[in-house]
Amino acid sequence: MYDVIVVGSRVAGAPLAMLLARKGYRVLAVDRATFPSDTVSTHYIHQAGLSLLKSWGLLDQLVATGCPPVRNLNFTYTDIVINGMADPSADGIDAVYCPRRTVLDKMLVDAARGAGAEVIEGFTVSALEFDGDRVTGLRGRTADGAEHKFEAKLVIGADGANSTVAKQVGAEVYEGSPAACFVFYSYYEGVDWGMQHRTGFGEQQFASWPTHDGLALVAVMRKRDRFREFRADPDAGVQEIVDQVDPEIGARLRDTGKRVEPFRPMLYPDNYRRRSFGPGWALVGDAGYHKDPFTGWGITDAFKYAQLLSDLVDESLSGVRPFEQTLAEYQRERDAQSASTYELTQSISELSLSPYYDSVFRATSMSPDYSKKFFGLIAGLYPPDKFFGEAELAELYEKVGFPSERRHLTRDAGVPA
């Protein structure tokens, strides 16, 4: 009998298994993949996520893999340009990193094993086990075809948007909105643009950031209804988008950029929150909560809520409070803590700005101090209620001399304040 079984051993499941094993619990983590293994990803880890890696004793390991630090960010929306970097975090982190998932996930799986968790790779879950409506364990097969059955006090699904655990327990979506766009990305040599996140006119975007082995990830985004047209010739489509958003960078891509791996197309899932707990089970990572990758918060959120869930599960396993209380608190806290990022991501991932966000970001671009706060907001270091506070925005508009008829102080008013 295990204390906890974690289904899925990537950026949510592996840290969760590691943290619980470090507390002395008997933990089993399973994954259908064998590591190192790639997966579709933004790669991006915000300073808030890096702070968690540091607290777990893993940041130095990540840095030692040769992933280059990024210390200047460039965010554009049509003709709005915001350039800079957040202040260092409280623990001194002054950069972001964008590691290959083959490297990051293997590091996290190894850390879970090192903490004492049992990890079975190449394991496919076939069904959960129930006693009435309570999950009591699972059944599945290893890569050699052998069947296995395991029991646990708690089974946690960290198995992504198409979570087997979520399907088996009937975890319903209680908040959601349709995904707006598709993404194509690949890895390139000869790209030295640094970190770019540029949304142009015509509802299209490109982004790039450096990763392992001297390569850069280059990604493009357009509305979903153009997916069929784009995939007919994605190399031409990437070049066209970069040319249209930034002709100078487009010329550099044409002259020196060379794609070295196949494209990863992604019609990503809708934005949603699923019920993430019940008798004998819980969900973490994309299994329970997913939003558009536009703001790059997937990995950081996976870390953040793995830590939250591990702390609360520890309370129940140690006899402080029953699971009915701690798992309900986990979902409430996750939703409360992620609310501002979830709302912001949905608002700006449509590749067009509302008058409110246009005014706020345009004024931000005119202030180096507020630009730094913007990147602090994106990094999870600066509170949203202060960045979007009416008094703070009024002061910003006044300081940069923003036209009075275009000053929006609230998201909902729709008219200048």
C-alpha positions in Angstrom: 0.0 0.0 0.0 1.4 3.4 -1.1 0.6 6.6 0.6 0.3 8.4 -2.8 0.4 7.3 -6.4 1.1 10.0 -8.9 0.1 9.4 -12.5 2.3 11.5 -14.8 5.9 12.3 -14.0 6.7 15.6 -15.7 6.7 19.1 -14.4 3.7 18.7 -12.0 4.0 15.0 -11.1 7.7 14.6 -10.6 8.1 17.6 -8.2 5.0 16.4 -6.3 6.4 12.9 -5.9 9.7 14.3 -4.9 8.2 16.7 -2.2 6.1 14.0 -0.7 8.9 11.4 -0.7 11.1 14.0 1.1 8.5 14.1 3.8 9.0 10.4 4.3 5.9 9.1 2.6 5.8 6.0 0.4 5.2 7.4 -3.1 4.8 5.7 -6.5 5.1 7.8 -9.7 4.2 6.3 -13.1 4.5 7.6 -16.6 3.9 6.1 -20.0 7.0 7.9 -21.3 10.6 6.8 -20.7 13.0 9.7 -19.8 14.5 11.7 -21.4 11.4 12.3 -23.3 10.2 15.3 -25.2 6.7 17.0 -25.0 5.0 20.0 -26.5 5.9 23.0 -24.3 6.5 26.7 -24.0 9.8 25.8 -22.2 9.5 29.1 -20.3 10.1 29.2 -16.5 9.3 32.5 -14.8 11.3 33.8 -11.9 8.6 32.6 -9.5 9.0 29.0 -10.9 12.8 29.3 -10.6 12.5 30.4 -7.0 10.7 27.1 -6.3 13.4 25.1 -8.1 15.9 27.0 -5.9 14.0 26.1 -2.8 14.0 22.5 -3.8 17.8 22.5 -4.4 17.4 22.0 -8.2 18.2 25.4 -9.7 21.9 25.0 -9.8 21.4 21.6 -11.5 19.3 23.3 -14.2 21.9 26.1 -14.7 24.7 23.5 -14.9 22.9 21.9 -17.9 24.0 24.8 -20.0 20.6 26.4 -20.6 21.4 30.1 -21.2 19.9 32.8 -18.9 17.7 35.5 -20.3 18.0 38.9 -18.7 16.2 41.1 -21.1 12.6 40.6 -22.4 10.9 42.2 -25.4 7.1 42.2 -25.5 5.2 43.9 -28.3 1.6 44.3 -29.2 1.2 45.9 -32.7 3.0 49.2 -32.2 3.3 48.9 -28.4 6.8 48.0 -27.3 7.7 47.1 -23.7 11.3 46.2 -23.1 13.2 45.4 -19.9 13.2 42.9 -17.1 11.7 42.5 -13.7 13.7 43.3 -10.6 15.4 40.3 -9.1 13.2 38.1 -6.9 13.6 38.1 -3.2 16.0 35.2 -3.4 18.2 37.0 -6.0 17.0 35.4 -9.2 17.6 37.9 -12.0 17.0 35.8 -15.1 14.6 33.4 -16.7 15.4 30.0 -18.4 13.8 28.1 -21.2 15.1 24.5 -21.0 14.4 21.7 -23.4 11.9 19.4 -21.8 14.1 16.4 -22.5 16.5 18.0 -20.0 14.1 19.5 -17.5 11.8 16.5 -17.1 14.6 14.0 -16.8 16.2 16.2 -14.0 12.9 16.3 -12.2 12.3 12.5 -12.5 15.8 11.9 -11.2 15.1 14.2 -8.3 12.0 12.3 -7.4 13.9 9.0 -7.4 16.7 10.6 -5.4 14.2 11.6 -2.8 13.0 8.0 -2.4 10.0 7.9 -4.7 9.5 4.7 -6.7 9.2 5.7 -10.4 8.0 3.3 -13.1 8.6 4.6 -16.6 6.8 3.1 -19.7 3.7 2.4 -17.6 0.3 2.8 -19.1 -2.7 3.2 -16.7 -5.6 1.1 -17.9 -8.1 1.8 -15.1 -8.5 3.2 -11.6 -9.6 0.9 -8.8 -12.7 1.9 -6.7 -14.3 1.0 -3.4 -17.8 2.5 -4.0 -17.0 6.1 -5.2 -13.6 6.2 -3.5 -10.5 5.7 -5.6 -8.2 3.1 -4.0 -5.5 2.5 -6.6 -5.0 1.7 -10.2 -4.2 -1.0 -12.8 -1.9 -0.8 -15.7 0.8 -2.4 -17.9 4.6 -1.9 -18.0 6.4 -1.7 -21.4 7.0 -5.5 -21.4 3.2 -6.1 -21.3 3.1 -7.3 -17.7 0.0 -6.2 -15.7 0.3 -4.6 -12.3 -2.1 -3.4 -9.7 -1.3 -0.9 -7.0 -3.2 0.5 -4.0 -2.8 3.9 -2.3 -4.5 6.2 0.1 -4.6 8.9 -2.6 -4.2 8.8 -6.4 -3.2 12.1 -8.0 -3.5 12.7 -11.7 -0.7 14.8 -13.1 -1.2 13.4 -16.6 -2.0 16.4 -18.7 -5.0 17.9 -20.5 -6.2 14.4 -21.6 -5.9 13.0 -18.1 -6.9 9.4 -17.7 -7.5 10.0 -14.0 -9.8 13.0 -14.8 -11.8 10.9 -17.2 -12.1 7.9 -14.9 -13.4 10.0 -12.0 -15.6 12.1 -14.2 -14.0 15.4 -13.2 -16.3 18.1 -14.7 -15.2 21.4 -16.1 -16.7 24.3 -14.1 -15.0 27.3 -15.7 -13.7 27.5 -19.3 -13.5 29.3 -22.6 -12.5 28.2 -26.1 -8.9 28.3 -27.2 -8.3 31.0 -29.8 -5.2 30.0 -31.7 -2.8 27.4 -32.9 1.0 27.3 -32.5 3.8 25.9 -34.6 7.3 25.8 -33.3 10.7 24.3 -33.9 14.4 24.8 -33.1 16.7 26.9 -35.1 20.4 27.5 -35.5 21.7 31.0 -36.3 19.0 32.9 -34.4 20.5 35.4 -31.9 17.5 37.7 -31.3 17.4 37.0 -27.6 14.0 36.8 -26.0 11.2 38.1 -28.2 7.4 38.0 -27.8 5.9 40.0 -30.6 2.2 40.3 -31.6 1.6 42.1 -34.8 -1.3 43.5 -36.7 -3.5 40.9 -38.4 -3.9 38.7 -35.3 -0.6 36.9 -35.6 2.5 36.5 -33.3 6.0 35.2 -33.2 8.2 34.4 -30.2 11.7 33.1 -29.7 13.9 32.4 -26.8 17.3 30.6 -26.4 17.5 27.1 -25.1 20.0 24.3 -24.9 22.8 23.4 -27.4 23.0 26.9 -28.9 19.5 26.6 -30.4 16.6 29.0 -30.2 12.9 28.0 -30.1 11.0 29.9 -32.7 7.2 29.8 -32.4 4.4 31.4 -34.4 0.7 31.8 -33.5 -2.4 32.5 -35.5 -6.2 32.1 -35.1 -7.4 28.5 -35.3 -9.4 29.0 -38.5 -6.1 29.5 -40.4 -4.6 26.2 -39.2 -5.3 24.1 -42.3 -3.9 26.8 -44.6 -0.8 27.3 -42.5 0.2 23.6 -42.2 0.4 23.2 -46.0 3.8 25.0 -45.8 4.8 25.9 -42.3 8.3 27.1 -43.2 6.8 29.7 -45.5 4.2 30.5 -42.9 6.8 31.2 -40.2 8.8 33.4 -42.5 5.7 35.3 -43.6 4.6 36.0 -40.0 8.1 37.1 -38.8 8.4 39.3 -41.9 5.1 41.0 -41.3 5.5 41.5 -37.5 9.2 42.6 -37.7 10.8 43.0 -41.2 14.3 43.4 -39.7 14.1 40.2 -37.8 12.5 38.5 -40.8 15.5 39.4 -42.9 17.8 37.9 -40.2 15.8 34.7 -40.1 16.0 34.4 -43.9 19.8 35.1 -43.9 21.1 33.1 -41.0 18.3 31.0 -39.4 18.2 27.3 -40.1 15.5 25.0 -38.8 17.1 21.8 -37.4 14.2 19.8 -36.1 10.6 19.0 -37.2 7.8 21.4 -36.4 5.7 20.8 -33.4 2.1 21.8 -34.3 -0.2 22.5 -31.4 -4.0 23.0 -31.5 -3.9 23.5 -27.8 -6.8 22.6 -25.5 -9.4 25.1 -24.3 -8.9 27.2 -21.2 -10.5 25.3 -18.3 -10.7 24.5 -14.6 -11.8 21.0 -13.7 -13.0 19.8 -10.4 -9.7 18.6 -9.0 -10.4 16.5 -5.9 -12.8 13.8 -4.7 -12.8 10.7 -2.5 -9.3 9.2 -2.9 -8.1 11.4 -5.8 -6.8 14.8 -6.9 -5.6 16.5 -10.0 -2.6 18.8 -10.5 -1.0 20.6 -13.5 -2.8 20.6 -16.8 -5.0 17.7 -15.6 -6.9 20.1 -13.4 -6.3 23.6 -14.8 -5.1 24.8 -18.2 -4.8 28.1 -19.9 -3.5 29.4 -23.2 0.3 29.2 -23.4 0.5 32.8 -24.5 1.9 34.0 -21.1 4.1 30.9 -20.6 2.8 30.0 -17.2 2.3 26.3 -17.6 5.6 25.1 -16.1 5.6 27.7 -13.3 2.0 26.9 -12.3 2.8 23.2 -12.3 5.6 23.8 -9.9 3.5 26.2 -7.8 0.5 24.0 -7.3 2.6 20.8 -6.9 4.1 22.6 -3.9 0.7 23.7 -2.6 -0.8 20.2 -3.0 2.1 18.5 -1.3 1.9 20.7 1.7 -1.8 20.0 2.1 -1.6 16.3 1.4 1.1 16.1 4.1 -1.4 17.6 6.6 -3.9 14.7 5.9 -1.3 11.9 5.8 0.1 13.1 9.1 -3.3 13.2 10.7 -3.8 17.0 11.1 -6.9 17.3 8.9 -8.9 14.9 6.7 -8.5 14.9 2.9 -12.0 16.2 2.5 -10.8 19.5 4.0 -7.2 19.7 2.6 -8.1 18.8 -1.0 -11.0 21.3 -1.0 -8.6 24.0 0.3 -6.1 23.0 -2.5 -8.6 23.7 -5.2 -9.9 26.9 -3.6 -6.3 28.2 -3.1 -5.2 27.2 -6.6 -8.2 29.0 -8.2 -7.7 32.1 -6.0 -4.0 32.4 -6.6 -4.2 31.8 -10.3 -7.3 34.0 -11.0 -5.5 37.1 -12.2 -3.1 35.3 -14.4 -6.0 33.2 -15.8 -8.0 36.3 -16.6 -5.1 38.2 -18.1 -4.1 35.3 -20.3 -7.6 34.8 -21.7 -7.8 38.6 -22.3 -4.6 39.0 -24.3 -4.3 35.6 -26.0 -6.9 36.6 -28.6 -4.1 38.5 -30.4 -6.1 41.7 -30.1 -6.3 44.1 -27.2 -9.4 45.6 -25.6 -9.3 49.4 -25.3 -8.5 49.0 -21.6 -5.5 46.8 -22.1 -4.4 48.9 -25.1 -4.3 52.0 -22.9 -2.6 50.3 -19.9 0.1 48.6 -22.0 0.6 51.7 -24.2 1.1 53.9 -21.1 3.4 51.2 -19.6 5.6 51.3 -22.6 6.2 55.0 -22.0 7.5 54.4 -18.5 10.7 52.5 -17.7 9.6 52.1 -14.1 6.2 50.7 -15.0 7.7 48.5 -17.7 9.8 46.9 -14.9 6.6 46.4 -13.0 5.0 44.8 -16.0 7.7 42.2 -16.3 7.4 41.7 -12.5 3.6 41.1 -13.1 4.3 38.6 -15.8 7.0 36.9 -13.7 4.7 36.4 -10.7 6.6 38.9 -8.5 4.5 42.0 -8.7 0.9 41.9 -7.4 -1.8 42.3 -10.1 -4.0 44.4 -7.8 -1.3 47.0 -7.7 -0.3 46.9 -11.3 -3.9 47.3 -12.4 -4.9 49.4 -9.4 -7.0 52.5 -10.4 -4.8 54.9 -8.3 -1.6 53.4 -9.7 -2.9 53.6 -13.3 -4.1 57.2 -12.8 -0.6 58.1 -11.6 0.9 56.3 -14.6 -1.3 58.1 -17.1 -0.5 61.5 -15.5 3.2 60.8 -15.3 3.6 59.9 -19.0 1.1 62.5 -20.3 -1.3 60.0 -21.7 -4.2 61.5 -23.6 -7.1 62.0 -21.1 -9.8 60.7 -23.5 -8.0 57.3 -23.7 -7.3 56.8 -20.0 -9.1 53.5 -18.9 -9.0 52.8 -15.2 -11.1 49.7 -15.0 -11.5 46.6 -17.2 -15.3 46.6 -17.2 -16.2 50.2 -17.9 -15.3 50.1 -21.6 -15.1 53.9 -21.6 -12.4 56.3 -20.5 -12.4 57.2 -16.8 
